[in-house]
Amino acid sequence: MHDLSDVPVEVKPDRTLRVKIIDACGLACSFCHNEGTPVAAPGSTGRVSLYLRTNGADFLPARIAADADFAMALAAVRGSLPTNEVHFTGGEPTLHPDLPGLITIARRLGLTVGLTSNGENGATVLPAAAAAGLDRINLSVFGTTPAELAAVQAPRLASPKVAERKLAALDATIETAIAHGIKVSVNIVIPDRSHVDRVLRIIERHGRSVVVRMLVSLEDGGASLAAMQDVVDRLGAVPVRRIITAGASDQRVRYRLPDGRTLYAKSIRPVRLPETCADCRFNNPDDCQEGYYGVRLYRAMDGPFMVGVCIQRMDLCLSLGEFVMSRRCREVATFRDDETARLTRLHAVPAATGGPHPG
């Protein structure tokens, strides 16, 4: 990537809880990690979880109901870990039958709400979701043509007609979100240089109405970063800010395009929890693909809420009751604070040049 040594740095403490609210999804992307859990009903689409054979998951995910149990679960996590945001994932969150109810519960607890979606049902549910308080939606986009979308689907969904309907639904979702005041970003995973032209077409199609973010492919590492650089170079983009999430592996660079638009390049820092990750079999540069990305909340089918810290090590999941009383919870809280302090010191501007960057 560009030399970023002189680019201002913003350090943002991790205060987000990711919540898998539903397992169902109308797509079957070949690179889906499904938040680490097995697919509850794989027969209908051919969906599989990327890490299923290795992550040790021992529960099936249930749909989370918008009820008092969920409210208590959110309150319990917030009470044990400083939390100011929930981010709903799936599966496909817009397929949840009571998405506005879940948003309402989170907002009553003072939490900002975002979600990640493929856009297949947004036009139907986003007006009510916006009224309930949805702040933003991150839309996963895989192409601008039916052939591009079909190419990354399981055989049962690799139909140009199905892909054409899904792309039309995505466009409708973007229009609906903008119309109802929801912040919209388009996420594009870029595995290697063979995908550069596809990514440029997506940026051209959607980048004039919403913010576009390139995401590193968890499986492709260096090739993915090289492809991002190609995109940046071909667009003549200039880096203007680095944003580092303290206490999690997320980091991104904000670029300015020649016409003033914004483009983000998101990648993974090699972050590990000091105790939990120390002896992990994946704890090496090749096998640990996401690092420590943050805390995730699940509901086990016919069971309790579960808390995980790694989609490659679902055997580390604890029930919510165990987690809030555990050493791991204290480890996460301490790690967040220590990283925030360390990174803020590291990237502070000397007093003579105007003081520290915002942290």
C-alpha positions as CSV (number, residue, x, y, z in Angstrom):
1,M,0.0,0.0,0.0
2,H,1.0,3.7,-0.1
3,D,3.6,4.9,2.4
4,L,1.3,5.9,5.2
5,S,3.9,7.1,7.7
6,D,2.9,10.7,7.4
7,V,-0.9,10.1,7.3
8,P,-2.8,11.3,10.4
9,V,-4.0,8.4,12.6
10,E,-7.3,8.2,14.5
11,V,-7.5,5.7,17.3
12,K,-11.0,4.4,18.0
13,P,-11.5,2.1,21.0
14,D,-13.5,-1.0,20.3
15,R,-16.9,-0.7,21.9
16,T,-18.9,-2.8,19.5
17,L,-20.8,-6.1,20.0
18,R,-21.6,-8.1,16.9
19,V,-24.9,-10.1,17.3
20,K,-25.8,-12.9,15.0
21,I,-29.6,-12.4,14.9
22,I,-30.6,-15.0,12.2
23,D,-28.9,-17.8,10.3
24,A,-31.1,-17.8,7.2
25,C,-29.8,-16.2,4.0
26,G,-30.9,-16.1,0.4
27,L,-27.4,-16.3,-1.0
28,A,-24.7,-19.0,-0.7
29,C,-21.4,-17.2,-1.1
30,S,-18.4,-19.5,-1.5
31,F,-16.3,-17.4,1.0
32,C,-19.0,-17.1,3.7
33,H,-17.8,-17.7,7.3
34,N,-21.4,-17.5,8.7
35,E,-20.0,-15.8,11.9
36,G,-18.3,-19.1,12.7
37,T,-21.4,-21.2,13.2
38,P,-22.6,-24.2,11.2
39,V,-25.5,-23.4,8.7
40,A,-28.6,-24.5,10.5
41,A,-30.5,-25.6,7.4
42,P,-27.9,-26.1,4.6
43,G,-30.2,-28.2,2.3
44,S,-32.2,-25.3,0.9
45,T,-29.3,-23.3,-0.7
46,G,-26.1,-25.3,-0.3
47,R,-24.7,-22.8,2.1
48,V,-21.6,-23.8,4.2
49,S,-19.5,-22.1,6.7
50,L,-15.9,-21.6,5.6
51,Y,-14.4,-22.7,8.9
52,L,-16.8,-25.5,9.7
53,R,-14.3,-28.3,9.6
54,T,-11.8,-26.7,11.9
55,N,-13.4,-24.3,14.3
56,G,-14.9,-26.7,16.8
57,A,-18.4,-25.2,16.8
58,D,-20.7,-27.4,19.0
59,F,-24.0,-25.6,18.7
60,L,-26.5,-24.6,16.0
61,P,-27.5,-20.9,15.8
62,A,-31.0,-20.0,16.6
63,R,-32.9,-16.9,15.6
64,I,-32.8,-14.3,18.3
65,A,-36.2,-13.1,19.4
66,A,-37.0,-9.4,20.1
67,D,-37.9,-10.1,23.7
68,A,-37.0,-9.6,27.3
69,D,-34.3,-12.3,27.1
70,F,-32.5,-10.4,24.4
71,A,-32.8,-7.1,26.3
72,M,-31.3,-8.8,29.4
73,A,-28.5,-10.3,27.3
74,L,-27.5,-7.0,25.8
75,A,-27.6,-5.4,29.2
76,A,-25.4,-8.1,30.7
77,V,-22.8,-7.7,28.0
78,R,-22.9,-3.9,28.4
79,G,-22.6,-4.2,32.1
80,S,-19.4,-6.4,31.9
81,L,-17.8,-4.7,28.9
82,P,-18.1,-1.0,27.9
83,T,-20.4,-1.2,24.8
84,N,-21.9,1.7,22.8
85,E,-22.9,-0.1,19.6
86,V,-24.4,-3.4,18.4
87,H,-23.9,-4.6,14.9
88,F,-26.4,-7.2,13.6
89,T,-25.2,-9.9,11.4
90,G,-26.4,-13.3,10.1
91,G,-27.1,-15.0,7.9
92,E,-29.0,-12.1,6.4
93,P,-30.4,-9.7,9.1
94,T,-33.1,-8.2,6.8
95,L,-34.8,-11.6,6.7
96,H,-35.4,-11.4,10.5
97,P,-39.2,-11.1,11.0
98,D,-38.9,-8.5,13.7
99,L,-35.8,-6.5,12.9
100,P,-37.4,-3.2,14.1
101,G,-38.1,-4.9,17.4
102,L,-34.5,-5.8,17.9
103,I,-33.4,-2.3,17.0
104,T,-35.9,-0.8,19.4
105,I,-34.5,-2.9,22.3
106,A,-30.9,-1.9,21.5
107,R,-31.8,1.8,21.2
108,R,-33.7,1.7,24.5
109,L,-30.4,0.6,26.1
110,G,-28.7,3.6,24.6
111,L,-26.8,1.6,21.9
112,T,-26.2,2.7,18.3
113,V,-27.3,0.0,15.8
114,G,-25.8,-1.0,12.5
115,L,-26.1,-4.1,10.4
116,T,-24.3,-6.0,7.5
117,S,-26.6,-7.1,4.7
118,N,-26.5,-8.4,1.1
119,G,-29.4,-6.2,0.3
120,E,-31.9,-8.9,-0.7
121,N,-34.8,-7.7,1.5
122,G,-33.9,-4.2,2.5
123,A,-36.5,-2.3,0.5
124,T,-39.2,-4.2,2.5
125,V,-37.9,-3.7,6.0
126,L,-35.7,-0.7,6.1
127,P,-38.4,2.0,6.4
128,A,-39.6,0.4,9.7
129,A,-36.0,-0.3,10.7
130,A,-35.1,3.4,10.2
131,A,-38.1,4.5,12.2
132,A,-36.9,2.2,15.0
133,G,-33.5,3.8,15.0
134,L,-31.2,2.0,12.6
135,D,-28.1,4.1,12.1
136,R,-26.3,2.5,9.2
137,I,-26.1,-0.5,6.9
138,N,-23.0,-2.1,5.4
139,L,-24.0,-3.8,2.1
140,S,-21.9,-6.6,0.8
141,V,-21.6,-6.3,-3.0
142,F,-20.1,-8.9,-5.2
143,G,-20.5,-7.6,-8.7
144,T,-22.4,-5.4,-11.1
145,T,-23.6,-8.2,-13.4
146,P,-25.6,-11.4,-12.8
147,A,-22.6,-13.4,-14.1
148,E,-20.3,-11.8,-11.5
149,L,-22.7,-12.5,-8.6
150,A,-23.4,-16.1,-9.8
151,A,-19.7,-16.8,-10.0
152,V,-19.3,-16.7,-6.2
153,Q,-22.5,-18.7,-5.4
154,A,-23.0,-22.4,-4.6
155,P,-24.2,-24.4,-7.6
156,R,-27.9,-24.3,-6.4
157,L,-27.8,-20.4,-6.6
158,A,-25.5,-20.0,-9.5
159,S,-28.3,-18.9,-11.8
160,P,-28.1,-15.7,-13.8
161,K,-31.9,-15.2,-13.3
162,V,-31.5,-15.5,-9.5
163,A,-28.5,-13.2,-9.6
164,E,-30.4,-10.6,-11.6
165,R,-33.2,-10.5,-9.0
166,K,-30.7,-10.2,-6.2
167,L,-28.9,-7.3,-7.9
168,A,-32.2,-5.5,-8.5
169,A,-33.1,-6.0,-4.8
170,L,-29.7,-4.6,-3.8
171,D,-30.3,-1.4,-5.9
172,A,-33.7,-1.0,-4.2
173,T,-32.2,-1.5,-0.8
174,I,-29.7,1.3,-1.5
175,E,-32.4,3.7,-2.7
176,T,-34.6,2.9,0.3
177,A,-31.8,3.3,2.9
178,I,-30.8,6.7,1.4
179,A,-34.4,7.9,1.3
180,H,-34.9,7.0,5.0
181,G,-31.7,8.7,6.2
182,I,-29.7,5.5,7.0
183,K,-26.0,5.8,6.4
184,V,-25.0,3.4,3.6
185,S,-21.6,1.8,2.8
186,V,-20.8,-0.8,0.1
187,N,-18.3,-3.5,1.1
188,I,-16.3,-5.2,-1.6
189,V,-14.0,-8.2,-0.8
190,I,-11.1,-8.2,-3.2
191,P,-9.2,-11.5,-3.2
192,D,-6.5,-10.7,-5.8
193,R,-5.6,-8.7,-8.9
194,S,-7.9,-10.7,-11.1
195,H,-10.8,-8.9,-9.3
196,V,-9.5,-5.4,-9.8
197,D,-11.7,-4.6,-12.8
198,R,-14.8,-6.0,-11.1
199,V,-14.1,-3.7,-8.1
200,L,-13.6,-0.7,-10.3
201,R,-16.9,-1.3,-11.9
202,I,-18.6,-1.5,-8.5
203,I,-17.0,1.7,-7.4
204,E,-18.1,3.4,-10.6
205,R,-21.7,2.2,-10.2
206,H,-22.3,2.7,-6.5
207,G,-19.5,5.1,-5.4
208,R,-21.3,8.3,-6.4
209,S,-24.2,7.7,-4.0
210,V,-22.7,5.8,-1.1
211,V,-19.3,5.3,0.6
212,V,-17.3,2.3,-0.8
213,R,-15.1,0.2,1.3
214,M,-12.6,-2.4,0.0
215,L,-12.2,-5.4,2.3
216,V,-9.2,-7.7,2.5
217,S,-10.0,-11.3,1.8
218,L,-9.3,-13.3,4.9
219,E,-8.0,-16.2,2.9
220,D,-5.8,-14.3,0.5
221,G,-3.8,-11.9,2.6
222,G,-0.9,-10.4,0.6
223,A,-2.5,-10.9,-2.8
224,S,-5.6,-9.1,-1.5
225,L,-3.6,-6.1,-0.3
226,A,-1.7,-5.9,-3.6
227,A,-5.0,-5.8,-5.4
228,M,-6.2,-3.0,-3.2
229,Q,-3.1,-1.0,-4.1
230,D,-3.8,-1.6,-7.8
231,V,-7.3,-0.1,-7.4
232,V,-6.0,2.9,-5.4
233,D,-3.3,3.5,-8.0
234,R,-5.7,3.3,-11.0
235,L,-8.1,5.7,-9.4
236,G,-5.4,8.2,-8.3
237,A,-6.6,8.0,-4.7
238,V,-4.7,9.9,-2.0
239,P,-4.6,8.6,1.6
240,V,-5.9,11.2,4.1
241,R,-6.3,9.3,7.4
242,R,-5.6,5.9,9.0
243,I,-8.3,4.7,11.4
244,I,-7.2,2.0,13.9
245,T,-9.7,0.2,16.1
246,A,-7.9,-0.3,19.5
247,G,-8.6,-3.6,21.1
248,A,-9.6,-5.4,17.8
249,S,-7.9,-6.3,14.5
250,D,-9.9,-3.9,12.3
251,Q,-8.0,-1.1,10.6
252,R,-8.7,1.0,7.5
253,V,-7.3,3.8,5.4
254,R,-9.5,6.6,4.1
255,Y,-8.6,7.8,0.6
256,R,-9.8,10.9,-1.3
257,L,-10.4,10.4,-5.0
258,P,-9.6,13.1,-7.5
259,D,-13.3,14.1,-7.8
260,G,-13.5,14.4,-4.0
261,R,-15.3,11.1,-3.2
262,T,-14.1,8.9,-0.4
263,L,-12.8,5.3,-0.6
264,Y,-11.8,3.1,2.3
265,A,-9.4,0.2,2.3
266,K,-10.0,-2.1,5.2
267,S,-7.5,-4.7,6.4
268,I,-6.6,-6.8,9.4
269,R,-4.0,-6.0,12.1
270,P,-2.2,-8.9,13.6
271,V,-4.0,-8.6,17.0
272,R,-4.2,-11.3,19.6
273,L,-5.7,-11.6,23.0
274,P,-2.6,-12.0,25.3
275,E,-3.8,-15.1,27.2
276,T,-6.6,-16.7,25.1
277,C,-4.6,-16.6,21.9
278,A,-1.2,-17.4,23.3
279,D,-1.3,-21.2,22.8
280,C,-3.8,-21.4,20.0
281,R,-2.9,-23.7,17.1
282,F,-3.8,-20.9,14.7
283,N,-1.6,-18.3,16.3
284,N,0.8,-17.8,13.4
285,P,0.8,-15.5,10.4
286,D,-0.5,-18.1,8.0
287,D,-3.4,-19.7,9.9
288,C,-4.9,-16.8,12.0
289,Q,-6.9,-15.0,9.4
290,E,-9.0,-12.6,11.3
291,G,-7.0,-12.1,14.5
292,Y,-9.0,-11.0,17.5
293,Y,-11.8,-9.0,15.9
294,G,-14.0,-8.4,18.9
295,V,-16.9,-10.0,20.8
296,R,-19.8,-11.8,19.2
297,L,-23.2,-12.8,20.7
298,Y,-25.2,-15.8,19.5
299,R,-28.2,-17.8,20.6
300,A,-27.8,-21.5,20.7
301,M,-30.7,-23.5,19.4
302,D,-32.7,-24.8,22.4
303,G,-30.0,-23.3,24.6
304,P,-28.5,-20.1,26.1
305,F,-27.0,-17.0,24.6
306,M,-23.3,-17.7,23.8
307,V,-20.4,-15.3,23.6
308,G,-17.5,-15.9,21.2
309,V,-14.2,-14.2,20.6
310,C,-13.0,-16.0,17.4
311,I,-14.8,-17.5,14.4
312,Q,-11.9,-19.9,13.8
313,R,-12.1,-21.1,17.4
314,M,-15.8,-21.5,18.2
315,D,-14.8,-24.0,20.9
316,L,-13.8,-20.9,22.9
317,C,-17.5,-19.9,23.1
318,L,-18.9,-19.6,26.6
319,S,-22.5,-19.2,27.7
320,L,-23.3,-15.6,28.5
321,G,-23.6,-16.3,32.2
322,E,-20.1,-17.9,32.2
323,F,-18.6,-15.2,30.1
324,V,-19.6,-12.2,32.2
325,M,-18.0,-13.9,35.2
326,S,-15.0,-15.2,33.4
327,R,-11.3,-14.3,33.3
328,R,-11.7,-14.0,29.5
329,C,-14.2,-11.1,29.9
330,R,-11.7,-9.3,32.1
331,E,-9.0,-10.0,29.6
332,V,-11.0,-8.4,26.8
333,A,-11.8,-5.3,28.9
334,T,-8.2,-4.9,30.0
335,F,-6.9,-5.5,26.5
336,R,-9.2,-2.9,25.0
337,D,-8.0,-0.2,27.5
338,D,-4.3,-1.1,27.2
339,E,-4.4,-1.0,23.4
340,T,-6.2,2.3,23.4
341,A,-3.7,3.9,25.7
342,R,-0.7,2.4,23.8
343,L,-1.9,3.3,20.4
344,T,-2.9,6.8,21.4
345,R,0.6,7.4,22.8
346,L,2.3,5.8,19.8
347,H,0.4,8.0,17.3
348,A,0.2,11.2,19.2
349,V,1.5,14.3,17.5
350,P,4.2,16.2,19.4
351,A,2.8,19.2,21.3
352,A,4.7,21.6,19.1
353,T,2.6,20.6,16.1
354,G,-0.7,20.9,17.7
355,G,-1.3,18.1,20.2
356,P,-2.7,14.6,19.8
357,H,-5.0,13.3,17.2
358,P,-8.5,12.4,18.3
359,G,-8.6,9.1,20.1
